């Protein structure tokens, strides 16, 4: 549950609970608040968010999982947590502060979370989540810890929106961040950060970085702030590097005159369409990308959506998907009934967290292969053709095919074959998009095929 829930009067789409698809296993479905973030630390999966109970345990907004049980970490936090960061084998965390008071970056000392340095304050704070001293993200830049959030004072220093640890106290990054995006809520908050080369990229809901008009995203080169193209017309919740390129996600619909749908890629001078987009089929629902994270050579994206458009094809996919750089993986339809914000790789599996509404906790583990490998129609080692087809599909491999699994667009298994031969024929009657997974010579390759009406 993020700033967007507050700004739009807690506009969080509530779904009826469905069973997860075959490739997903529910790890925890009992708790009293949305789970914002996942990270790993000392061979544990750490979670934080808006919950005080998780899987029947009292955990006070933060918990640790050893592969079997969810356990508290000391006495936890006094308020909901937003982000976790393992830096130099030390776990750091940042939290919300809904009261008119101070807030801190927290550090795990092995038995409890303790405050790091001075507290942050907001001079025009109003009780509630929308305009208080909330902290959103903490990361490493050039060997220094950097934290960002909604504040204009740190201890007795005038520091706005972003601060860096100098070894003994918090310092500013130039004149910091200020203002809010035109046409949106009159609150300022940087929400996420990443490092691109020698630069720190900061994204969120703010108008100015130093004296530069940046509209939600800015670049700090170690000395000065810079705009990145026209910025965005809506909040940027996530930024991440993937295959040497910078991606952004949020609740925006354009950058300058360029139309977008929650996702964008930086081409060095401007924000452009990355070749895929997400949205809710229900146009009244609040669509957003909250998290971008590179794991095992894939760019995972999560938030609120139930459709992905890729290569002009619309795929059903709920709350989480993955981009391999050339192909799209719907992760077998995602997690119907949920929105997702936390993603982490732990003990050989992908974990996703969120909830079905503000007062529900949900964590699932993905059991399928990470990343769909695309197949060229001219690849003689394995061919699946014709595509598109009117129903008849031929699979041919230079090696023996041991297994073929056919999934529909939302990841349900509809056919299972064991050819034990170099070729097989499939007959798919209903029009639509399908995934055909071929297991041959211990290699598992998946391809999307389209069946058209006769």
N, C-alpha and C positions, 0 to 999 in steps of 0.2 A: 504494500500500500504506500504510494508515493505522493508527492506534492500534487499530482494530477487528480488524485481522489478528493483532495480538499478543495482545489480550485473549482472543480465542477461539481461541488456539493456531493462529494463521495460518489461520483458517477462511475461505479464499478459494476460491470455487467454480471448479473447473477444467473448462473445456468442451473438446469436440473442435473444432478449427478449421474454420470454414466460410468459403466465399467471401462477401464482402460483397454486399449487394443492389445493384441497378443504379445507384441514386442515390449510392452511396458508392464512393470510390476509395481504395484503400490507398496511403498515402504512404510509410510505413515499417513493416516487419514483421520487422525483425531488430534485436535488442538484448537485453541480459541482465538487464533489470529493469523493473518497472512504472513507467509515466510518470504522475506525480501531477498536474502543473500545467502550464498553457500561458498565456503572455501575449505581448503584442507590445511591441517596443522598437526604436526607430530603424529602422523598416521591416523588422524581422526577427521571426520567430516564435521565441520562447524556450521551451524545455522544461526541466523538472527532475523528478527522481524517484530511483528506486533502481537506475539503470543506470550502468555505466561505459563501455559501448560502445553505439553507436546507428548503425544503417545502416553497419556496417563501420568506423566512426570511433571512436577513443578520446576520450571527452568528459568523463569524471569527473563524473557526476551533473547536468550542465547543458550545454545545447547551443543553437545558433542555426541557424535555417533561413532561407535567402534566396529560397525558392521553387524551388530546385534541389538544394542540398546541405545536409547536416547537418554543422556544424562545431563544434569546441570553443570555449569562452570562457576564454581564458587557461589556467590549470592546473585550472580547475573548483573543486569543493568537496572537502573531505576526507571528508565523509559525505553520505548521501542528502539531497537537497533536498525541501522540502515546498511552499513557496509563493513566487511571484514577484510583485512589485508595482512598476509604473512610476509613480514619484512625482516631480513637478517635473522631468521628463526625466532622471531618475536611476533606474536599476534597483536595487531592493532585493530581498533573498532571505533566507529562513530555512531552517534545516536541522535534521535529527535529530542527536542525540549519544548513541550507544548505549553509550559508555564512562562511567565515573564521573569526569566532568570537566566543564569549562565549555563553553559554546556561545555563538554570537554572531549578531547580525543582520549580514548581509553587504551591501556596496555595490559596484557595478561602477564602477571608475575609468577605464574605457576600454581597459584591457589585462588587469586582474586583478580579482578580488573581494577587498575588504579589509574588516576588522572595523570596525563602527560602535560606538564607545563601549565600555562595560564588558561583560564576559561574564556569562552567567547560570549559576546553579548550583542543584542540588537536594540538600538536606541528607540525605535518606533514599534517595538513588539506589542502584539495583541494576543491575548490568551487564545489558544487553538493552534492547529498545525500550520495554518497558512502563513503566519507572519511572526515567527519566533526564532530563537537562536538554534536552528536545526543544522546539523552537520551531515553531509551526504557522502563524501568519498575521501579516501586517503590512499596515497600512492608514493612511489619513489621517483624522484627526478634528480639526476646528477648526484646521487648519493645522499640526498636530503629527503626527509619525510615531508610531504606536502598534503595539506588537508583543505577542503573547500566546503562552503555552506553559506547559510544566511546569517551574516553577522557584519557589524561595522566597527567593533572594538574587540581587542584581545588584551585582557588585563587592563592596563592603562594606556595601551597604544591604539591609535586610530588605524585599523587594518580592516579592509573591506573585502569580504567574500572568499579570500584565499590566503593561506599562510604557509610558511615553510619553517622547519625546525633547524636552528643553527647549532644545535648541540646542547644548549642550555635553556633556550626560550624560543618563542615563535616570532618570526619576522614577516614583513610584507613582501609581495612581489610587485614592485612598482606601486602604482596607485590602486591596484586591485580591480575589483569588478563592482559594477553598480547599475542601477536602473532596471527596467523590466522590458520585455518584448512589447512592441506597440500592438495595441488591440487585445492584449491578454490581461491576466490578473496583475495587479500592481504590487507584486512581490518579486524579490530578486533571489535566485538561488542557482549557483553552479552545481551540477548534479553528477558529473562523471569526468574523468581525466584519463589520458593515455599519453605515451611518449612516442613521438615521431622523429627519428633521427636525434638531433640535439635539441629539439623543441618539445615543450609541454603543451598539449592540446587540452583545453578546458571547454566543457559544453554544459548548457543548462538553460535557464530562463534569466537572461540578463541582457541589457542593451549595450553597455559600455565596458571596455577593458582599458584601463587607464583613461585616456581621452578619445580613444578610437571607438567609433560605432561599429559593433561587431554582430549584433543580432543573434545571440545564443551560442556562438562558438568563437574561440579566440586562440591565438598562438603566442606563447611566451618563449622568447629565444634566449632567456637567461638574463637579459638586460631590459628589453622593452616588449610591449604588447603589440600585436598585429591583427588586423581583420583577416578573415578567410573568405574571400569572395563577398557575396551579398548576405551571407549568413542564412537564417531561416525565418519563416513566419510563424513558427510554433516551437514549443519547448523541445530541446535536444536532450534526451535522457541517456544516450549511450554513444561512446566513441571507441573504436578499436582498430588496431592495425591488423591486416590480413594479407598475406603474400606480398608484403612491401607496399600496400596501399591503405589509405585511411578511409574507414567507413563510419557513417553516423546514422543513428536511429532515434526516433522520437515520435512526436505527435504533429509534425509539420506536414504541409502539403505543397510547399514550393520554396525555392531559393531564388530570389530575384524574380525573373519571369519563367524560370524552369519549373514545370510541374513535377511533383514528387508524391510518393505515398509512403510516408513513415521511414524511408530508407534513402541514403544518398552516398555517393563516393566522391572523394576529392581528386580532381585531375591535375592539380598543381596550381590552377588559377581560379577554378569555379567548382561548385557542387553540381554533380550530374546524376542522372538516373543510373543505378548500379546494374540494371538489367533484370531486376526482380523487385517486387513490391508486395506488401501485405495490406489486408483490410478485412473488416467484418462484412459479411454478406448483408447483414442488417445495417442499413445506412445510418440508423439512429444510434448505433452503438459507438462507443469511444474507442477508436483504433489507435494503437501505439506500439512502438518497439521500446522496451525498457532496457534490454541487456544485449550486448554484442560481446562474444568471447571466442577466441580462437583456441580450439582443442583438437589435438590429433590431426592437424592439417585441414580442419573444417572451421568455417565461420558459423557459429551457432547464434541464432537470434531468437529472442523470446519477448513476450508481452501480451497484448490483447489483440487477437485476430483469429479468423477461421478460414481465410483464403490466402493463397500465394499465387501471384502471377509470375510465370517464368517462361521465356521464349514464346510469349503470346498464349500460353496455356494456363488455365486457371485450375489450381489444385486445391482440394480440401485439406486443410491442415490447421490444427488448433494450438495456438499459444507458443509453439516451439518448432523450429526447423533448422536445417543446416545447408550451407552453400559450400560446395567443394572447390569453387573457382571456375568450374565448367558445367557442373550439373547441380541439381537441386534434390535434397533429401527431405521428404516430408516426415521422416521418422515414423512411418506407418500411421500417418494421420494426426500425430501429436497427441495432446491430452484433452479430449472432448470434455467439456464441463468446467474447465479451469483456465485461469490466466497464470502465466509463469514469469518469474523475475529472477530466481536464483538458478545458476547452472554451475556444475563442477564435475570433474572427473575424479573418481575415487575407487580404489581397489578394482580396477579394470572395467568400471562401468560409468556411464553418464547418469548423473542425478539432476533432477529438475524439481524446483520448489515453487510454491505459490499458494493458491487457494481457490475455492469456488466463490467466495465472497469475503468481505472484510473480517469476518469472525470465524473463518475456517482455515485450517492448516492442511497442506498437502505436499507430500514428497513422493516421487516415483523414480524408478531406476529403469533405464533403457537397456534391453537385452540384445538388440539387433546390432549388425555391423555399423560402424560409424562412417557415414559418407557413402553415397551411391556412386559407383564407378560407371561412367558413361562408356558406351560401346560405339565405335564407328561402324557404319553399315559396310564399309570396305575392309573391315578387319577380318582376315581370313581365319583367324584362330577361333572366333566365335561370332556367329551371325544370327540375328533375330529379325526376321523379315516376313512379309512386307510391313512397313510401318509408315503411314497409317494402313489399316487393314479393314476389311469388311467382316472379319471374324476369324479367318484361318491364319494362323501364325506358324511359321516354320522355324525351328531352332536347330542350328548345325554347329558342331564343335569339332576341332581337330583332335581333342581328347575326349575320353568317355564321360558322358554326362551322368552323374549319379543321382541328381535330384533337381526338380524344377518346382518352384513355389510361385503361385500367381496370387497377387494381392489386389484388392480394389483400391480406389482412390483414397480411402480413409484407413488403409492398412489392414483390413480384414482378409484373412486367408480364404480364398474361394476355390482353389484347386491345388492339389499336391500330386506330383508325378515322380516315378522312379524309373527313368528310361533304361539305365544301364547300357546305353548305346551312344553313338556319336550324334544322333539326331532324334528329334521328336516333333510331333505336330500337335498344336493346340487349337481348340475351337471355342472362341469367346463370342457368345451370341449378342449380349447387351452392349449397346454403344457407350462409350465413355473412356476414361483413362485408367490404365492398369499398370502395375509393376510386375515384371517377370524376373524372378531371381533364379539364376542358373548356377549350380554347384558342380564344378568339373575340375578334376585333378587337384582337389583340396582348395580351389579358388572359388570365391563367391562373388558373382557379378550381377548387378541389378540394372534393368533398363525399363524405362517407361515406354509403353506402347499405347497407341490410340486406336480405338475401334469406332468406325463410322457406320452410319446406317447405310443399308443397301439402296 
